[in-house]
């Protein structure tokens, strides 16, 4: 994350937290008041667009655009999904079978075919 992006993000968060509408001009005012220089002008417009579409609280809870895993299929009945989860937890793992590698790792001299 660039310094410009970080500065514009913080300015936007400050405005949102203060209950002030997030605009490009107000972001520039906050940055100027904080003595931050060298921030590209497009960051204000970009942050304005992001914060006008969603508030910061929903961004923090949802994790932003495109985040989120595919949820499991919803259960049709009230406790149907819970019963399936309990059943899956009860399954015991089968012991792993050892593969016969023909004495490859046998310290006694190994396979006579070698």
Rosetta constraint file for C-alpha pairs under 8 A:
AtomPair CA 1 CA 5 HARMONIC 6.40 0.50
AtomPair CA 1 CA 6 HARMONIC 6.61 0.50
AtomPair CA 2 CA 6 HARMONIC 6.20 0.50
AtomPair CA 3 CA 7 HARMONIC 6.01 0.50
AtomPair CA 3 CA 39 HARMONIC 7.78 0.50
AtomPair CA 4 CA 8 HARMONIC 6.15 0.50
AtomPair CA 4 CA 38 HARMONIC 7.20 0.50
AtomPair CA 4 CA 39 HARMONIC 4.67 0.50
AtomPair CA 4 CA 40 HARMONIC 6.57 0.50
AtomPair CA 4 CA 43 HARMONIC 7.24 0.50
AtomPair CA 5 CA 9 HARMONIC 6.02 0.50
AtomPair CA 5 CA 39 HARMONIC 7.76 0.50
AtomPair CA 5 CA 43 HARMONIC 6.32 0.50
AtomPair CA 6 CA 10 HARMONIC 6.15 0.50
AtomPair CA 7 CA 11 HARMONIC 6.16 0.50
AtomPair CA 7 CA 31 HARMONIC 7.28 0.50
AtomPair CA 7 CA 36 HARMONIC 7.59 0.50
AtomPair CA 7 CA 39 HARMONIC 7.60 0.50
AtomPair CA 8 CA 12 HARMONIC 6.09 0.50
AtomPair CA 8 CA 27 HARMONIC 6.71 0.50
AtomPair CA 8 CA 31 HARMONIC 7.51 0.50
AtomPair CA 8 CA 39 HARMONIC 7.70 0.50
AtomPair CA 8 CA 43 HARMONIC 6.12 0.50
AtomPair CA 8 CA 44 HARMONIC 6.18 0.50
AtomPair CA 8 CA 47 HARMONIC 6.90 0.50
AtomPair CA 9 CA 13 HARMONIC 6.14 0.50
AtomPair CA 9 CA 47 HARMONIC 6.72 0.50
AtomPair CA 10 CA 14 HARMONIC 6.06 0.50
AtomPair CA 11 CA 15 HARMONIC 6.26 0.50
AtomPair CA 11 CA 27 HARMONIC 5.66 0.50
AtomPair CA 11 CA 30 HARMONIC 6.02 0.50
AtomPair CA 11 CA 31 HARMONIC 6.63 0.50
AtomPair CA 12 CA 16 HARMONIC 6.08 0.50
AtomPair CA 12 CA 22 HARMONIC 6.19 0.50
AtomPair CA 12 CA 27 HARMONIC 6.28 0.50
AtomPair CA 12 CA 47 HARMONIC 6.65 0.50
AtomPair CA 12 CA 48 HARMONIC 7.51 0.50
AtomPair CA 12 CA 51 HARMONIC 7.45 0.50
AtomPair CA 13 CA 17 HARMONIC 5.93 0.50
AtomPair CA 13 CA 56 HARMONIC 7.17 0.50
AtomPair CA 14 CA 18 HARMONIC 6.15 0.50
AtomPair CA 15 CA 19 HARMONIC 6.36 0.50
AtomPair CA 15 CA 20 HARMONIC 5.15 0.50
AtomPair CA 15 CA 21 HARMONIC 6.76 0.50
AtomPair CA 15 CA 22 HARMONIC 6.01 0.50
AtomPair CA 15 CA 26 HARMONIC 7.93 0.50
AtomPair CA 15 CA 27 HARMONIC 7.73 0.50
AtomPair CA 16 CA 20 HARMONIC 5.74 0.50
AtomPair CA 16 CA 21 HARMONIC 6.71 0.50
AtomPair CA 16 CA 22 HARMONIC 6.46 0.50
AtomPair CA 16 CA 51 HARMONIC 7.93 0.50
AtomPair CA 16 CA 55 HARMONIC 7.61 0.50
AtomPair CA 16 CA 56 HARMONIC 7.24 0.50
AtomPair CA 22 CA 26 HARMONIC 6.63 0.50
AtomPair CA 22 CA 27 HARMONIC 7.00 0.50
AtomPair CA 22 CA 47 HARMONIC 7.95 0.50
AtomPair CA 22 CA 48 HARMONIC 5.51 0.50
AtomPair CA 22 CA 51 HARMONIC 6.70 0.50
AtomPair CA 22 CA 52 HARMONIC 7.02 0.50
AtomPair CA 23 CA 27 HARMONIC 6.21 0.50
AtomPair CA 23 CA 44 HARMONIC 7.29 0.50
AtomPair CA 23 CA 45 HARMONIC 7.34 0.50
AtomPair CA 23 CA 48 HARMONIC 5.22 0.50
AtomPair CA 24 CA 28 HARMONIC 6.27 0.50
AtomPair CA 24 CA 44 HARMONIC 4.51 0.50
AtomPair CA 24 CA 45 HARMONIC 5.14 0.50
AtomPair CA 24 CA 47 HARMONIC 7.74 0.50
AtomPair CA 24 CA 48 HARMONIC 5.92 0.50
AtomPair CA 25 CA 29 HARMONIC 6.19 0.50
AtomPair CA 25 CA 44 HARMONIC 7.56 0.50
AtomPair CA 26 CA 30 HARMONIC 6.17 0.50
AtomPair CA 27 CA 31 HARMONIC 6.21 0.50
AtomPair CA 27 CA 44 HARMONIC 5.89 0.50
AtomPair CA 28 CA 32 HARMONIC 6.08 0.50
AtomPair CA 28 CA 44 HARMONIC 6.87 0.50
AtomPair CA 29 CA 33 HARMONIC 6.09 0.50
AtomPair CA 30 CA 34 HARMONIC 6.17 0.50
AtomPair CA 31 CA 35 HARMONIC 6.20 0.50
AtomPair CA 31 CA 36 HARMONIC 5.16 0.50
AtomPair CA 31 CA 37 HARMONIC 7.39 0.50
AtomPair CA 32 CA 36 HARMONIC 5.85 0.50
AtomPair CA 32 CA 37 HARMONIC 7.18 0.50
AtomPair CA 39 CA 43 HARMONIC 7.39 0.50
AtomPair CA 41 CA 45 HARMONIC 7.30 0.50
AtomPair CA 42 CA 46 HARMONIC 6.11 0.50
AtomPair CA 43 CA 47 HARMONIC 6.01 0.50
AtomPair CA 44 CA 48 HARMONIC 6.00 0.50
AtomPair CA 45 CA 49 HARMONIC 6.24 0.50
AtomPair CA 46 CA 50 HARMONIC 6.34 0.50
AtomPair CA 47 CA 51 HARMONIC 5.98 0.50
AtomPair CA 48 CA 52 HARMONIC 5.96 0.50
AtomPair CA 49 CA 53 HARMONIC 6.31 0.50
AtomPair CA 50 CA 54 HARMONIC 6.42 0.50
AtomPair CA 51 CA 55 HARMONIC 5.51 0.50
AtomPair CA 51 CA 56 HARMONIC 6.81 0.50
AtomPair CA 54 CA 58 HARMONIC 6.48 0.50
AtomPair CA 54 CA 59 HARMONIC 6.68 0.50
AtomPair CA 55 CA 59 HARMONIC 6.49 0.50
AtomPair CA 56 CA 60 HARMONIC 6.16 0.50
AtomPair CA 57 CA 61 HARMONIC 6.22 0.50
AtomPair CA 58 CA 62 HARMONIC 5.75 0.50
AtomPair CA 58 CA 63 HARMONIC 7.86 0.50
AtomPair CA 59 CA 63 HARMONIC 5.36 0.50
AtomPair CA 59 CA 64 HARMONIC 5.02 0.50
AtomPair CA 60 CA 64 HARMONIC 7.13 0.50
AtomPair CA 62 CA 67 HARMONIC 7.36 0.50
AtomPair CA 62 CA 68 HARMONIC 7.73 0.50
AtomPair CA 63 CA 67 HARMONIC 5.90 0.50
AtomPair CA 63 CA 68 HARMONIC 7.60 0.50
AtomPair CA 74 CA 81 HARMONIC 7.77 0.50
AtomPair CA 75 CA 79 HARMONIC 7.84 0.50
AtomPair CA 75 CA 80 HARMONIC 5.99 0.50
AtomPair CA 75 CA 81 HARMONIC 5.19 0.50
AtomPair CA 76 CA 80 HARMONIC 6.97 0.50
AtomPair CA 77 CA 81 HARMONIC 7.55 0.50
AtomPair CA 79 CA 83 HARMONIC 6.34 0.50
AtomPair CA 80 CA 84 HARMONIC 6.54 0.50
AtomPair CA 81 CA 85 HARMONIC 6.41 0.50
AtomPair CA 82 CA 86 HARMONIC 6.38 0.50
AtomPair CA 83 CA 87 HARMONIC 6.25 0.50
AtomPair CA 84 CA 88 HARMONIC 6.25 0.50
AtomPair CA 85 CA 89 HARMONIC 6.33 0.50
AtomPair CA 86 CA 90 HARMONIC 6.38 0.50
AtomPair CA 87 CA 91 HARMONIC 6.75 0.50
AtomPair CA 101 CA 105 HARMONIC 7.64 0.50
AtomPair CA 102 CA 110 HARMONIC 7.60 0.50
AtomPair CA 102 CA 111 HARMONIC 6.27 0.50
AtomPair CA 103 CA 110 HARMONIC 4.57 0.50
AtomPair CA 103 CA 111 HARMONIC 5.23 0.50
AtomPair CA 104 CA 110 HARMONIC 6.22 0.50
AtomPair CA 104 CA 111 HARMONIC 7.26 0.50
AtomPair CA 105 CA 110 HARMONIC 7.37 0.50
AtomPair CA 106 CA 110 HARMONIC 5.24 0.50
